[in-house]
């Protein structure tokens, strides 16, 4: 996946304003860090939640966030290998 497309998807996930990223590596690191924070938040809420309907919703959100974070980490590794 292209870095530009990935950053756009992460921005949409966090409802961030779309701004041009000057240093893709820095933006990727920031996106991965935000996703790690969101993952921790969702895991904590999931552990506290009692109702099945909300737990299902949180677990689906968690799967998306984990997949995006892993994808971002993979892209960062590829960028590091190419330099």
Secondary structure by P-SEA (a helix, b strand, c coil): ccaaaaaaaaaaaacccbbbbccaaaaaaaaaaaaaaaaaaaaaaaaacccaaaaaaaaaaaaaaaaaaaaaaaaaaaaaaac
